[in-house]
Amino acid sequence: MLKIADRDHQFPTLRTRFYLNTAAEGIPPLAAREALATYHAHKSMGMAGRDLLFAEADDCRNRVADLLALSPGEISFCSSASEAYNLLASAIAFQAGDEVVITDLDFPAGATPWLQLPVRPAVHLWRNREGVLDPADLSNLLSNKTRLVQVSLVSFLTGHRIAWGPVRDAVRRHAPQAILAVDVTQAAGRIVLDCLDADCLIASCYKWLLGSHGGCVVAVPDASSHRVTARAGGWYHLENAFDDDRFERAAPHPGARSFAVGMPPFPAIYALRAGIDALLDESIPSIAKHADKLVNKLHDGLAGLGIRTMSPKQPDSPSGIVAFQTENDEALHAHLLGRNIHVMHQAGRIRLSIHGYNRMDEVREVLRAIEEFPG
């Protein structure tokens, strides 16, 4: 990823465009296409290929465990972050008077399941101040009634990266019974994670992890497995799926495995394995060191153009996302596309995202294009 020759080989579509939109859609390596072809070959064997499918799932689980510095037993797969969060909701037996804390920088997948429950908890919104989530504000929202605190390590909206240590400490101090869940969709594969002591981590596979749609990684550390066990029907996650008492009770495996309620999403798992191999071949610290320089350059360049980003520059803990608002966002987006620069335009903002396969010349080009924007 970091060497031009490797990038041109594994990501050939990046040769002819400036792509700064991984926060929306990551570009899978060529190896992912080959992995999907391998999946097709194994699936075409019928039942004779099933052992190969499960072996690939085990290998992918091991690779995810390597990436996250967890054990394979703490890793599971489901189909999407939305599914994972709804399963997380089933793990908490909410009662009247219970409370949940979410943030106004969260993606809907993590923010909305708590609004649909038969017994709906009181939902408290941790609001950002000028693009920053202050842990002191979180402390004021916590109590003995708090059953869940849901945060994103990196915001999809602005790129703000929370100060994990103070957030964790505030929750453990003021709401020790609460489950602390973190969405790492916009972080895993791009930055060195410092939140592995959360109770539950959830990441979609099709962005920074360089996989495909249809897959999601769920991590539940063993220390939290007794509290984070999804309560859902199914079979693959049940200890007694085919036992004599299966029509009388459903007994899920504890922790991460409880989130795999059906047959694993094998195509996504094959693609994810290839994406993670590419990430681990470089190492996340190397990717972060390379890409963080580009992000800091982008922040500085935008500031030099008089553009204020939605979240301030974080030189000590940058993310891969930089976003800003402008009155002429549609016209600016069209201008950038005309220069073959691909970024996200949504909800009145321009969002740029930088991964290990991006280069400094792409940052310079986007800054030049913004400076030359006639609007």
QUICORKA-V702297 format. One record per residue. N is the residue number from 1. SS is DSSP state (a for helix, b for strand, c for the rest). OMEGA is omega in degrees with one decimal (NA if undefined). BURIAL is b if it has 9 or more other ideal C-beta (glycine too) atoms within 8 Angstrom, else e. Layout:
# QUICORKA-V702297
n | ss | omega | burial
N | SS | OMEGA | BURIAL
N | SS | OMEGA | BURIAL
This chain:
# QUICORKA-V702297
n | ss | omega | burial
1 | c | -172.9 | b
2 | c | 178.1 | b
3 | c | -176.3 | e
4 | a | -177.8 | e
5 | a | 179.4 | e
6 | a | 179.6 | b
7 | a | -178.2 | b
8 | a | 179.5 | b
9 | a | -174.3 | e
10 | a | -178.4 | b
11 | c | -172.6 | b
12 | a | -179.1 | e
13 | a | 179.6 | e
14 | a | -179.5 | b
15 | a | -168.6 | e
16 | a | 179.1 | e
17 | c | 173.8 | b
18 | b | -174.1 | b
19 | b | 178.1 | b
20 | c | -173.8 | b
21 | b | -179.1 | b
22 | c | 179.4 | b
23 | c | 174.4 | b
24 | c | -179.5 | e
25 | c | 173.7 | e
26 | c | 176.9 | b
27 | c | -179.3 | b
28 | c | 176.5 | b
29 | c | 178.0 | b
30 | a | 179.1 | b
31 | a | 178.2 | b
32 | a | 176.3 | b
33 | a | 177.8 | e
34 | a | 178.5 | b
35 | a | 178.1 | b
36 | a | 175.1 | b
37 | a | 176.1 | e
38 | a | 175.7 | b
39 | a | -179.4 | b
40 | a | 179.2 | e
41 | a | 179.2 | b
42 | a | 179.8 | b
43 | a | -178.8 | b
44 | c | 176.4 | e
45 | c | -178.5 | b
46 | a | -176.9 | e
47 | a | 179.6 | e
48 | a | -179.5 | e
49 | a | -173.8 | b
50 | a | 178.3 | e
51 | a | 178.5 | e
52 | a | 178.2 | b
53 | a | -179.0 | b
54 | a | 176.4 | b
55 | a | 177.2 | e
56 | a | 177.5 | b
57 | a | 177.9 | b
58 | a | 179.3 | b
59 | a | 179.7 | b
60 | a | 177.9 | b
61 | a | 177.7 | b
62 | a | -178.8 | b
63 | a | 175.6 | b
64 | a | 177.9 | b
65 | a | 176.0 | b
66 | a | -177.9 | b
67 | a | -174.8 | b
68 | a | -177.7 | b
69 | c | 174.7 | e
70 | c | 177.7 | b
71 | c | 179.6 | e
72 | a | 179.8 | b
73 | a | 178.7 | e
74 | a | -175.2 | b
75 | b | 174.8 | b
76 | b | -178.7 | b
77 | b | 166.3 | b
78 | b | -167.8 | b
79 | c | -177.0 | e
80 | c | 176.0 | b
81 | a | 178.5 | b
82 | a | 176.9 | e
83 | a | -177.8 | b
84 | a | -178.7 | b
85 | a | 175.6 | b
86 | a | 174.3 | b
87 | a | 175.9 | b
88 | a | 177.9 | b
89 | a | -180.0 | b
90 | a | -178.3 | b
91 | c | -175.9 | b
92 | c | 179.2 | b
93 | c | -176.9 | e
94 | c | 176.1 | b
95 | c | -179.8 | e
96 | c | -179.6 | e
97 | c | 178.2 | e
98 | c | -175.9 | b
99 | b | 177.2 | b
100 | b | 175.3 | b
101 | b | 174.1 | b
102 | b | -179.4 | b
103 | b | 178.1 | b
104 | c | 174.5 | e
105 | c | -178.5 | b
106 | c | 171.8 | b
107 | c | -177.6 | b
108 | a | -177.4 | e
109 | a | -179.2 | b
110 | a | -173.8 | b
111 | a | -169.5 | b
112 | c | -178.2 | e
113 | a | -176.6 | b
114 | a | 178.8 | b
115 | a | -173.1 | e
116 | c | -172.5 | e
117 | c | 177.0 | b
118 | c | 171.3 | e
119 | c | -172.3 | e
120 | c | 176.5 | b
121 | c | 171.3 | b
122 | b | -176.2 | b
123 | b | 178.0 | b
124 | b | -175.9 | b
125 | b | 174.2 | e
126 | b | -173.9 | b
127 | c | 177.8 | e
128 | c | 173.2 | b
129 | b | -179.2 | e
130 | c | 174.8 | e
131 | c | -176.3 | b
132 | b | 173.0 | b
133 | c | -176.9 | b
134 | c | 179.6 | e
135 | a | 177.8 | b
136 | a | 177.4 | e
137 | a | 177.7 | b
138 | a | -177.2 | b
139 | a | -179.3 | b
140 | c | -178.6 | e
141 | c | -173.3 | b
142 | c | 177.3 | b
143 | c | 176.9 | e
144 | c | 178.5 | e
145 | c | -177.4 | e
146 | b | -179.8 | b
147 | b | -177.7 | b
148 | b | 168.3 | b
149 | b | -177.4 | b
150 | b | 179.4 | b
151 | b | 168.2 | b
152 | b | 178.3 | b
153 | c | 174.5 | b
154 | b | -178.4 | b
155 | c | 174.5 | b
156 | c | -172.0 | b
157 | c | -171.8 | b
158 | c | -174.5 | b
159 | c | 179.0 | b
160 | c | 177.6 | b
161 | b | -175.5 | b
162 | c | 174.0 | b
163 | c | -168.1 | e
164 | a | -176.3 | b
165 | a | 177.7 | e
166 | a | 177.8 | e
167 | a | 179.3 | b
168 | a | -177.0 | b
169 | a | 178.9 | b
170 | a | -179.8 | b
171 | a | -177.6 | b
172 | a | -177.8 | e
173 | a | -171.6 | e
174 | a | 179.7 | b
175 | c | -171.8 | b
176 | c | 179.8 | e
177 | c | -175.0 | e
178 | c | 168.9 | b
179 | b | 178.8 | b
180 | b | -177.8 | b
181 | b | -178.0 | b
182 | b | 174.6 | b
183 | b | 179.9 | b
184 | c | 179.1 | b
185 | c | -177.7 | b
186 | c | -178.2 | b
187 | c | -175.4 | b
188 | c | -177.7 | b
189 | c | -176.6 | b
190 | c | -179.7 | b
191 | c | 174.9 | b
192 | c | -175.3 | e
193 | c | 176.5 | b
194 | c | -173.1 | e
195 | c | -174.6 | b
196 | c | 175.3 | b
197 | c | 169.8 | e
198 | c | 178.5 | b
199 | c | -179.6 | b
200 | b | 176.6 | b
201 | b | -175.7 | b
202 | b | -179.4 | b
203 | b | 168.7 | b
204 | b | -172.0 | b
205 | c | -166.3 | b
206 | c | 179.6 | b
207 | c | -174.8 | b
208 | c | 178.1 | b
209 | c | 171.6 | b
210 | c | 177.7 | b
211 | c | -176.6 | b
212 | c | 171.0 | b
213 | c | 175.8 | e
214 | c | -179.5 | b
215 | c | 178.4 | b
216 | b | 175.8 | b
217 | b | 173.1 | b
218 | b | 177.3 | b
219 | b | 174.9 | b
220 | c | 177.9 | b
221 | c | -177.0 | b
222 | a | -178.1 | b
223 | a | -178.4 | e
224 | a | -171.4 | b
225 | c | -178.7 | b
226 | c | 179.4 | e
227 | c | -176.1 | e
228 | c | 178.6 | b
229 | c | -178.5 | b
230 | c | 179.5 | b
231 | c | -176.3 | e
232 | c | 172.6 | b
233 | c | -178.3 | e
234 | c | 177.1 | b
235 | c | -171.9 | e
236 | c | -177.0 | b
237 | c | -175.0 | b
238 | b | 176.7 | b
239 | c | -173.8 | e
240 | c | -173.6 | b
241 | c | -177.5 | b
242 | c | 178.5 | e
243 | c | -177.3 | e
244 | c | -177.1 | e
245 | c | -173.7 | e
246 | c | 178.8 | b
247 | c | -178.4 | e
248 | c | -179.5 | e
249 | c | 174.6 | e
250 | c | -174.6 | e
251 | c | -178.5 | e
252 | b | 167.4 | b
253 | c | -178.3 | b
254 | c | 170.9 | e
255 | a | -171.9 | b
256 | a | -175.2 | b
257 | a | -179.3 | b
258 | a | -179.5 | b
259 | a | 179.0 | b
260 | c | -168.0 | b
261 | c | -179.9 | b
262 | c | 178.2 | e
263 | c | -178.4 | e
264 | c | 178.2 | b
265 | c | -169.1 | b
266 | a | 179.7 | b
267 | a | 179.2 | b
268 | a | 179.6 | b
269 | a | 177.4 | b
270 | a | -179.4 | b
271 | a | -179.6 | b
272 | a | 178.4 | b
273 | a | 179.9 | b
274 | a | 179.3 | b
275 | a | -179.0 | b
276 | a | 174.7 | b
277 | a | 178.8 | b
278 | a | 179.4 | b
279 | a | -177.4 | b
280 | a | 176.1 | b
281 | a | 178.4 | e
282 | a | -173.4 | b
283 | c | -178.9 | e
284 | a | 176.7 | b
285 | a | 178.6 | e
286 | a | 177.7 | b
287 | a | -179.1 | b
288 | a | -179.2 | b
289 | a | 179.4 | e
290 | a | -172.6 | b
291 | a | 179.9 | b
292 | a | 177.4 | b
293 | a | 179.8 | b
294 | a | 179.1 | b
295 | a | 179.0 | b
296 | a | 176.2 | b
297 | a | 179.7 | b
298 | a | 176.6 | b
299 | a | -177.7 | b
300 | a | -179.8 | b
301 | a | 177.7 | b
302 | a | 177.6 | b
303 | a | 178.3 | b
304 | a | 176.9 | e
305 | c | 179.4 | b
306 | c | -178.9 | e
307 | c | 178.5 | b
308 | c | -179.7 | e
309 | b | -176.1 | b
310 | c | 170.3 | b
311 | c | -175.9 | b
312 | c | 175.9 | e
313 | c | 178.2 | b
314 | c | -173.6 | b
315 | c | -178.2 | e
316 | c | -179.6 | e
317 | c | -177.5 | e
318 | c | 171.9 | b
319 | c | 178.9 | b
320 | c | -170.8 | b
321 | b | 172.3 | b
322 | b | -177.5 | b
323 | b | 176.0 | b
324 | b | -179.7 | b
325 | b | 179.1 | e
326 | c | 179.3 | e
327 | c | -176.7 | e
328 | c | -173.7 | e
329 | a | -179.8 | b
330 | a | -179.8 | e
331 | a | 178.2 | b
332 | a | 178.6 | b
333 | a | 177.8 | b
334 | a | 177.8 | e
335 | a | 179.8 | b
336 | a | 177.5 | b
337 | a | 177.3 | b
338 | a | 175.9 | e
339 | c | 179.3 | b
340 | c | 177.2 | e
341 | b | -173.7 | b
342 | b | 178.2 | b
343 | c | 179.2 | b
344 | b | 171.6 | b
345 | b | -176.5 | b
346 | b | 172.5 | e
347 | c | 176.0 | e
348 | c | -179.0 | e
349 | b | 169.9 | b
350 | b | -179.6 | b
351 | b | 176.9 | b
352 | b | -179.8 | b
353 | b | -169.8 | b
354 | c | 179.1 | b
355 | c | -178.1 | b
356 | c | 179.7 | b
357 | c | 176.6 | e
358 | c | -175.0 | b
359 | c | -178.7 | e
360 | a | 179.9 | e
361 | a | 177.0 | e
362 | a | 176.7 | b
363 | a | 179.1 | b
364 | a | -178.8 | b
365 | a | -179.8 | b
366 | a | 177.4 | b
367 | a | 178.0 | b
368 | a | -179.3 | e
369 | a | 178.5 | b
370 | a | 178.9 | b
371 | a | -177.6 | e
372 | c | 179.9 | e
373 | c | -175.2 | b
374 | c | -178.3 | e
375 | c | NA | e
